[in-house]
Amino acid sequence: MSYLVAFDGTDLSSTALRRAAAFAESNDERLVIVSVLPTDRSLAEQYGLVEGNEYDPEAATERLREAALEIAPDAEFRAEHIDRYAGKGQIATKIRRVARQEEADVVFVGSDNAGRIVKPIASVGDSVAAGLDYDVFIVRSA
């Protein structure tokens, strides 16, 4: 069995990572962390990834890698990139694609609104939860 965690450095994604790491460790399973980062500064600002006056996608990737591996040092880290025209739907698409490529059995997602209402909502967590190739563990509180 393998686990995949969508990680963006937020409290909810950190909690999702801690829970996934606990599951993986207790079951001696593989854990893959995926971070989806924009290549565009304006989109990176929206996601809180700009540090200082410049946006360096490689530096942002390294900061997320370090933060993720601090929580789960035995995990594999994978970064994916999106361009400035990508929205949350594209982020979810990237996560679903990685889940299939990595043959994830369970995807862990931190989302404060996925699963709270019956009507579909526009969130990464909700979109990832729509995938049928894997089970989903949604973390709604940090």
PyMOL commands that place a pseudoatom at each C-alpha (Angstrom):
pseudoatom trace, name=CA, resn=MET, resi=1, chain=A, elem=C, hetatm=0, pos=[0.000, 0.000, 0.000]
pseudoatom trace, name=CA, resn=SER, resi=2, chain=A, elem=C, hetatm=0, pos=[1.183, 3.532, -0.608]
pseudoatom trace, name=CA, resn=TYR, resi=3, chain=A, elem=C, hetatm=0, pos=[0.043, 6.901, 0.657]
pseudoatom trace, name=CA, resn=LEU, resi=4, chain=A, elem=C, hetatm=0, pos=[0.176, 10.282, -1.064]
pseudoatom trace, name=CA, resn=VAL, resi=5, chain=A, elem=C, hetatm=0, pos=[-0.137, 13.638, 0.682]
pseudoatom trace, name=CA, resn=ALA, resi=6, chain=A, elem=C, hetatm=0, pos=[-0.876, 16.957, -0.997]
pseudoatom trace, name=CA, resn=PHE, resi=7, chain=A, elem=C, hetatm=0, pos=[1.331, 19.446, 0.837]
pseudoatom trace, name=CA, resn=ASP, resi=8, chain=A, elem=C, hetatm=0, pos=[1.378, 23.229, 0.487]
pseudoatom trace, name=CA, resn=GLY, resi=9, chain=A, elem=C, hetatm=0, pos=[2.822, 24.214, 3.845]
pseudoatom trace, name=CA, resn=THR, resi=10, chain=A, elem=C, hetatm=0, pos=[-0.499, 25.258, 5.411]
pseudoatom trace, name=CA, resn=ASP, resi=11, chain=A, elem=C, hetatm=0, pos=[-1.570, 24.057, 8.845]
pseudoatom trace, name=CA, resn=LEU, resi=12, chain=A, elem=C, hetatm=0, pos=[-4.134, 21.684, 7.342]
pseudoatom trace, name=CA, resn=SER, resi=13, chain=A, elem=C, hetatm=0, pos=[-1.682, 20.136, 4.890]
pseudoatom trace, name=CA, resn=SER, resi=14, chain=A, elem=C, hetatm=0, pos=[0.877, 19.776, 7.702]
pseudoatom trace, name=CA, resn=THR, resi=15, chain=A, elem=C, hetatm=0, pos=[-1.703, 17.968, 9.816]
pseudoatom trace, name=CA, resn=ALA, resi=16, chain=A, elem=C, hetatm=0, pos=[-2.603, 15.758, 6.850]
pseudoatom trace, name=CA, resn=LEU, resi=17, chain=A, elem=C, hetatm=0, pos=[1.102, 14.960, 6.433]
pseudoatom trace, name=CA, resn=ARG, resi=18, chain=A, elem=C, hetatm=0, pos=[1.526, 14.093, 10.124]
pseudoatom trace, name=CA, resn=ARG, resi=19, chain=A, elem=C, hetatm=0, pos=[-1.477, 11.742, 9.953]
pseudoatom trace, name=CA, resn=ALA, resi=20, chain=A, elem=C, hetatm=0, pos=[-0.272, 10.125, 6.726]
pseudoatom trace, name=CA, resn=ALA, resi=21, chain=A, elem=C, hetatm=0, pos=[3.211, 9.677, 8.206]
pseudoatom trace, name=CA, resn=ALA, resi=22, chain=A, elem=C, hetatm=0, pos=[1.717, 7.972, 11.262]
pseudoatom trace, name=CA, resn=PHE, resi=23, chain=A, elem=C, hetatm=0, pos=[-0.297, 5.609, 9.055]
pseudoatom trace, name=CA, resn=ALA, resi=24, chain=A, elem=C, hetatm=0, pos=[2.699, 4.874, 6.836]
pseudoatom trace, name=CA, resn=GLU, resi=25, chain=A, elem=C, hetatm=0, pos=[5.014, 4.265, 9.777]
pseudoatom trace, name=CA, resn=SER, resi=26, chain=A, elem=C, hetatm=0, pos=[2.616, 2.015, 11.660]
pseudoatom trace, name=CA, resn=ASN, resi=27, chain=A, elem=C, hetatm=0, pos=[1.952, -0.069, 8.532]
pseudoatom trace, name=CA, resn=ASP, resi=28, chain=A, elem=C, hetatm=0, pos=[5.499, 0.116, 7.132]
pseudoatom trace, name=CA, resn=GLU, resi=29, chain=A, elem=C, hetatm=0, pos=[4.170, 1.627, 3.912]
pseudoatom trace, name=CA, resn=ARG, resi=30, chain=A, elem=C, hetatm=0, pos=[5.485, 4.046, 1.310]
pseudoatom trace, name=CA, resn=LEU, resi=31, chain=A, elem=C, hetatm=0, pos=[4.671, 7.745, 1.714]
pseudoatom trace, name=CA, resn=VAL, resi=32, chain=A, elem=C, hetatm=0, pos=[4.910, 10.256, -1.146]
pseudoatom trace, name=CA, resn=ILE, resi=33, chain=A, elem=C, hetatm=0, pos=[4.466, 13.992, -0.658]
pseudoatom trace, name=CA, resn=VAL, resi=34, chain=A, elem=C, hetatm=0, pos=[3.410, 16.115, -3.622]
pseudoatom trace, name=CA, resn=SER, resi=35, chain=A, elem=C, hetatm=0, pos=[3.575, 19.901, -3.718]
pseudoatom trace, name=CA, resn=VAL, resi=36, chain=A, elem=C, hetatm=0, pos=[2.133, 21.814, -6.641]
pseudoatom trace, name=CA, resn=LEU, resi=37, chain=A, elem=C, hetatm=0, pos=[3.828, 25.171, -7.108]
pseudoatom trace, name=CA, resn=PRO, resi=38, chain=A, elem=C, hetatm=0, pos=[3.183, 27.977, -9.572]
pseudoatom trace, name=CA, resn=THR, resi=39, chain=A, elem=C, hetatm=0, pos=[5.896, 29.250, -11.863]
pseudoatom trace, name=CA, resn=ASP, resi=40, chain=A, elem=C, hetatm=0, pos=[4.256, 32.704, -11.919]
pseudoatom trace, name=CA, resn=ARG, resi=41, chain=A, elem=C, hetatm=0, pos=[4.861, 35.314, -9.201]
pseudoatom trace, name=CA, resn=SER, resi=42, chain=A, elem=C, hetatm=0, pos=[1.278, 36.634, -9.094]
pseudoatom trace, name=CA, resn=LEU, resi=43, chain=A, elem=C, hetatm=0, pos=[-0.151, 33.168, -8.520]
pseudoatom trace, name=CA, resn=ALA, resi=44, chain=A, elem=C, hetatm=0, pos=[2.623, 32.388, -6.038]
pseudoatom trace, name=CA, resn=GLU, resi=45, chain=A, elem=C, hetatm=0, pos=[1.634, 35.498, -4.056]
pseudoatom trace, name=CA, resn=GLN, resi=46, chain=A, elem=C, hetatm=0, pos=[-1.930, 34.192, -3.820]
pseudoatom trace, name=CA, resn=TYR, resi=47, chain=A, elem=C, hetatm=0, pos=[-0.599, 30.959, -2.318]
pseudoatom trace, name=CA, resn=GLY, resi=48, chain=A, elem=C, hetatm=0, pos=[1.787, 32.722, 0.078]
pseudoatom trace, name=CA, resn=LEU, resi=49, chain=A, elem=C, hetatm=0, pos=[4.937, 31.353, -1.562]
pseudoatom trace, name=CA, resn=VAL, resi=50, chain=A, elem=C, hetatm=0, pos=[6.751, 34.630, -2.240]
pseudoatom trace, name=CA, resn=GLU, resi=51, chain=A, elem=C, hetatm=0, pos=[9.544, 35.421, 0.174]
pseudoatom trace, name=CA, resn=GLY, resi=52, chain=A, elem=C, hetatm=0, pos=[11.139, 38.846, -0.083]
pseudoatom trace, name=CA, resn=ASN, resi=53, chain=A, elem=C, hetatm=0, pos=[10.875, 40.866, -3.289]
pseudoatom trace, name=CA, resn=GLU, resi=54, chain=A, elem=C, hetatm=0, pos=[11.501, 38.041, -5.749]
pseudoatom trace, name=CA, resn=TYR, resi=55, chain=A, elem=C, hetatm=0, pos=[9.752, 34.772, -6.457]
pseudoatom trace, name=CA, resn=ASP, resi=56, chain=A, elem=C, hetatm=0, pos=[12.093, 31.899, -7.095]
pseudoatom trace, name=CA, resn=PRO, resi=57, chain=A, elem=C, hetatm=0, pos=[10.117, 28.697, -7.838]
pseudoatom trace, name=CA, resn=GLU, resi=58, chain=A, elem=C, hetatm=0, pos=[13.131, 26.525, -7.038]
pseudoatom trace, name=CA, resn=ALA, resi=59, chain=A, elem=C, hetatm=0, pos=[13.670, 28.215, -3.667]
pseudoatom trace, name=CA, resn=ALA, resi=60, chain=A, elem=C, hetatm=0, pos=[9.944, 27.892, -2.868]
pseudoatom trace, name=CA, resn=THR, resi=61, chain=A, elem=C, hetatm=0, pos=[10.110, 24.214, -3.809]
pseudoatom trace, name=CA, resn=GLU, resi=62, chain=A, elem=C, hetatm=0, pos=[13.096, 23.713, -1.530]
pseudoatom trace, name=CA, resn=ARG, resi=63, chain=A, elem=C, hetatm=0, pos=[11.339, 25.479, 1.389]
pseudoatom trace, name=CA, resn=LEU, resi=64, chain=A, elem=C, hetatm=0, pos=[8.316, 23.184, 0.989]
pseudoatom trace, name=CA, resn=ARG, resi=65, chain=A, elem=C, hetatm=0, pos=[10.559, 20.123, 0.648]
pseudoatom trace, name=CA, resn=GLU, resi=66, chain=A, elem=C, hetatm=0, pos=[12.401, 21.010, 3.861]
pseudoatom trace, name=CA, resn=ALA, resi=67, chain=A, elem=C, hetatm=0, pos=[9.156, 21.699, 5.753]
pseudoatom trace, name=CA, resn=ALA, resi=68, chain=A, elem=C, hetatm=0, pos=[7.607, 18.444, 4.536]
pseudoatom trace, name=CA, resn=LEU, resi=69, chain=A, elem=C, hetatm=0, pos=[10.632, 16.291, 5.284]
pseudoatom trace, name=CA, resn=GLU, resi=70, chain=A, elem=C, hetatm=0, pos=[10.932, 17.838, 8.727]
pseudoatom trace, name=CA, resn=ILE, resi=71, chain=A, elem=C, hetatm=0, pos=[7.509, 16.342, 9.467]
pseudoatom trace, name=CA, resn=ALA, resi=72, chain=A, elem=C, hetatm=0, pos=[8.059, 13.065, 7.584]
pseudoatom trace, name=CA, resn=PRO, resi=73, chain=A, elem=C, hetatm=0, pos=[11.780, 12.473, 7.043]
pseudoatom trace, name=CA, resn=ASP, resi=74, chain=A, elem=C, hetatm=0, pos=[11.327, 9.025, 5.491]
pseudoatom trace, name=CA, resn=ALA, resi=75, chain=A, elem=C, hetatm=0, pos=[8.889, 10.206, 2.827]
pseudoatom trace, name=CA, resn=GLU, resi=76, chain=A, elem=C, hetatm=0, pos=[9.598, 10.817, -0.846]
pseudoatom trace, name=CA, resn=PHE, resi=77, chain=A, elem=C, hetatm=0, pos=[9.029, 14.398, -2.020]
pseudoatom trace, name=CA, resn=ARG, resi=78, chain=A, elem=C, hetatm=0, pos=[7.752, 15.286, -5.454]
pseudoatom trace, name=CA, resn=ALA, resi=79, chain=A, elem=C, hetatm=0, pos=[7.211, 18.812, -6.808]
pseudoatom trace, name=CA, resn=GLU, resi=80, chain=A, elem=C, hetatm=0, pos=[4.929, 19.646, -9.703]
pseudoatom trace, name=CA, resn=HIS, resi=81, chain=A, elem=C, hetatm=0, pos=[4.607, 23.058, -11.348]
pseudoatom trace, name=CA, resn=ILE, resi=82, chain=A, elem=C, hetatm=0, pos=[1.720, 24.979, -12.881]
pseudoatom trace, name=CA, resn=ASP, resi=83, chain=A, elem=C, hetatm=0, pos=[1.715, 28.155, -14.948]
pseudoatom trace, name=CA, resn=ARG, resi=84, chain=A, elem=C, hetatm=0, pos=[-0.008, 31.444, -14.213]
pseudoatom trace, name=CA, resn=TYR, resi=85, chain=A, elem=C, hetatm=0, pos=[-3.236, 30.478, -15.932]
pseudoatom trace, name=CA, resn=ALA, resi=86, chain=A, elem=C, hetatm=0, pos=[-3.810, 27.473, -13.716]
pseudoatom trace, name=CA, resn=GLY, resi=87, chain=A, elem=C, hetatm=0, pos=[-6.388, 27.615, -10.969]
pseudoatom trace, name=CA, resn=LYS, resi=88, chain=A, elem=C, hetatm=0, pos=[-7.388, 25.222, -8.219]
pseudoatom trace, name=CA, resn=GLY, resi=89, chain=A, elem=C, hetatm=0, pos=[-8.823, 22.834, -10.786]
pseudoatom trace, name=CA, resn=GLN, resi=90, chain=A, elem=C, hetatm=0, pos=[-5.385, 22.436, -12.355]
pseudoatom trace, name=CA, resn=ILE, resi=91, chain=A, elem=C, hetatm=0, pos=[-3.790, 21.848, -8.956]
pseudoatom trace, name=CA, resn=ALA, resi=92, chain=A, elem=C, hetatm=0, pos=[-6.276, 19.047, -8.255]
pseudoatom trace, name=CA, resn=THR, resi=93, chain=A, elem=C, hetatm=0, pos=[-5.655, 17.585, -11.705]
pseudoatom trace, name=CA, resn=LYS, resi=94, chain=A, elem=C, hetatm=0, pos=[-1.904, 17.478, -11.005]
pseudoatom trace, name=CA, resn=ILE, resi=95, chain=A, elem=C, hetatm=0, pos=[-2.478, 15.809, -7.623]
pseudoatom trace, name=CA, resn=ARG, resi=96, chain=A, elem=C, hetatm=0, pos=[-4.817, 13.200, -9.144]
pseudoatom trace, name=CA, resn=ARG, resi=97, chain=A, elem=C, hetatm=0, pos=[-2.284, 12.499, -11.913]
pseudoatom trace, name=CA, resn=VAL, resi=98, chain=A, elem=C, hetatm=0, pos=[0.531, 12.013, -9.394]
pseudoatom trace, name=CA, resn=ALA, resi=99, chain=A, elem=C, hetatm=0, pos=[-1.736, 9.749, -7.315]
pseudoatom trace, name=CA, resn=ARG, resi=100, chain=A, elem=C, hetatm=0, pos=[-2.255, 7.532, -10.365]
pseudoatom trace, name=CA, resn=GLN, resi=101, chain=A, elem=C, hetatm=0, pos=[1.439, 7.604, -11.348]
pseudoatom trace, name=CA, resn=GLU, resi=102, chain=A, elem=C, hetatm=0, pos=[2.535, 6.709, -7.823]
pseudoatom trace, name=CA, resn=GLU, resi=103, chain=A, elem=C, hetatm=0, pos=[-0.232, 4.091, -7.544]
pseudoatom trace, name=CA, resn=ALA, resi=104, chain=A, elem=C, hetatm=0, pos=[-1.467, 5.646, -4.313]
pseudoatom trace, name=CA, resn=ASP, resi=105, chain=A, elem=C, hetatm=0, pos=[-4.004, 3.642, -2.352]
pseudoatom trace, name=CA, resn=VAL, resi=106, chain=A, elem=C, hetatm=0, pos=[-4.915, 6.571, -0.105]
pseudoatom trace, name=CA, resn=VAL, resi=107, chain=A, elem=C, hetatm=0, pos=[-4.574, 10.307, -0.758]
pseudoatom trace, name=CA, resn=PHE, resi=108, chain=A, elem=C, hetatm=0, pos=[-4.426, 12.603, 2.272]
pseudoatom trace, name=CA, resn=VAL, resi=109, chain=A, elem=C, hetatm=0, pos=[-5.685, 16.156, 1.731]
pseudoatom trace, name=CA, resn=GLY, resi=110, chain=A, elem=C, hetatm=0, pos=[-6.088, 19.070, 4.111]
pseudoatom trace, name=CA, resn=SER, resi=111, chain=A, elem=C, hetatm=0, pos=[-9.233, 20.987, 3.211]
pseudoatom trace, name=CA, resn=ASP, resi=112, chain=A, elem=C, hetatm=0, pos=[-11.395, 23.129, 5.449]
pseudoatom trace, name=CA, resn=ASN, resi=113, chain=A, elem=C, hetatm=0, pos=[-14.465, 22.841, 3.238]
pseudoatom trace, name=CA, resn=ALA, resi=114, chain=A, elem=C, hetatm=0, pos=[-14.334, 19.506, 1.381]
pseudoatom trace, name=CA, resn=GLY, resi=115, chain=A, elem=C, hetatm=0, pos=[-17.080, 17.180, 2.454]
pseudoatom trace, name=CA, resn=ARG, resi=116, chain=A, elem=C, hetatm=0, pos=[-19.042, 19.674, 4.540]
pseudoatom trace, name=CA, resn=ILE, resi=117, chain=A, elem=C, hetatm=0, pos=[-21.807, 20.221, 2.049]
pseudoatom trace, name=CA, resn=VAL, resi=118, chain=A, elem=C, hetatm=0, pos=[-23.534, 17.983, -0.452]
pseudoatom trace, name=CA, resn=LYS, resi=119, chain=A, elem=C, hetatm=0, pos=[-23.391, 20.463, -3.329]
pseudoatom trace, name=CA, resn=PRO, resi=120, chain=A, elem=C, hetatm=0, pos=[-20.000, 20.440, -5.096]
pseudoatom trace, name=CA, resn=ILE, resi=121, chain=A, elem=C, hetatm=0, pos=[-17.641, 23.230, -4.107]
pseudoatom trace, name=CA, resn=ALA, resi=122, chain=A, elem=C, hetatm=0, pos=[-14.598, 24.723, -5.770]
pseudoatom trace, name=CA, resn=SER, resi=123, chain=A, elem=C, hetatm=0, pos=[-11.730, 23.466, -3.673]
pseudoatom trace, name=CA, resn=VAL, resi=124, chain=A, elem=C, hetatm=0, pos=[-8.659, 21.394, -4.307]
pseudoatom trace, name=CA, resn=GLY, resi=125, chain=A, elem=C, hetatm=0, pos=[-9.711, 18.922, -1.610]
pseudoatom trace, name=CA, resn=ASP, resi=126, chain=A, elem=C, hetatm=0, pos=[-13.135, 18.402, -3.127]
pseudoatom trace, name=CA, resn=SER, resi=127, chain=A, elem=C, hetatm=0, pos=[-11.688, 17.913, -6.611]
pseudoatom trace, name=CA, resn=VAL, resi=128, chain=A, elem=C, hetatm=0, pos=[-9.070, 15.431, -5.406]
pseudoatom trace, name=CA, resn=ALA, resi=129, chain=A, elem=C, hetatm=0, pos=[-11.747, 13.576, -3.435]
pseudoatom trace, name=CA, resn=ALA, resi=130, chain=A, elem=C, hetatm=0, pos=[-13.620, 13.018, -6.701]
pseudoatom trace, name=CA, resn=GLY, resi=131, chain=A, elem=C, hetatm=0, pos=[-10.898, 10.637, -7.906]
pseudoatom trace, name=CA, resn=LEU, resi=132, chain=A, elem=C, hetatm=0, pos=[-12.021, 7.009, -8.045]
pseudoatom trace, name=CA, resn=ASP, resi=133, chain=A, elem=C, hetatm=0, pos=[-8.585, 5.369, -8.237]
pseudoatom trace, name=CA, resn=TYR, resi=134, chain=A, elem=C, hetatm=0, pos=[-7.821, 5.789, -4.539]
pseudoatom trace, name=CA, resn=ASP, resi=135, chain=A, elem=C, hetatm=0, pos=[-9.393, 6.310, -1.125]
pseudoatom trace, name=CA, resn=VAL, resi=136, chain=A, elem=C, hetatm=0, pos=[-9.301, 9.796, 0.360]
pseudoatom trace, name=CA, resn=PHE, resi=137, chain=A, elem=C, hetatm=0, pos=[-8.491, 10.913, 3.893]
pseudoatom trace, name=CA, resn=ILE, resi=138, chain=A, elem=C, hetatm=0, pos=[-9.662, 14.501, 4.331]
pseudoatom trace, name=CA, resn=VAL, resi=139, chain=A, elem=C, hetatm=0, pos=[-8.248, 16.513, 7.235]
pseudoatom trace, name=CA, resn=ARG, resi=140, chain=A, elem=C, hetatm=0, pos=[-10.621, 19.335, 8.160]
pseudoatom trace, name=CA, resn=SER, resi=141, chain=A, elem=C, hetatm=0, pos=[-9.021, 20.587, 11.362]
pseudoatom trace, name=CA, resn=ALA, resi=142, chain=A, elem=C, hetatm=0, pos=[-5.402, 21.309, 12.126]
for i in range(1, 142): cmd.bond("trace and resi %d" % i, "trace and resi %d" % (i + 1))
show_as sticks, trace
zoom trace
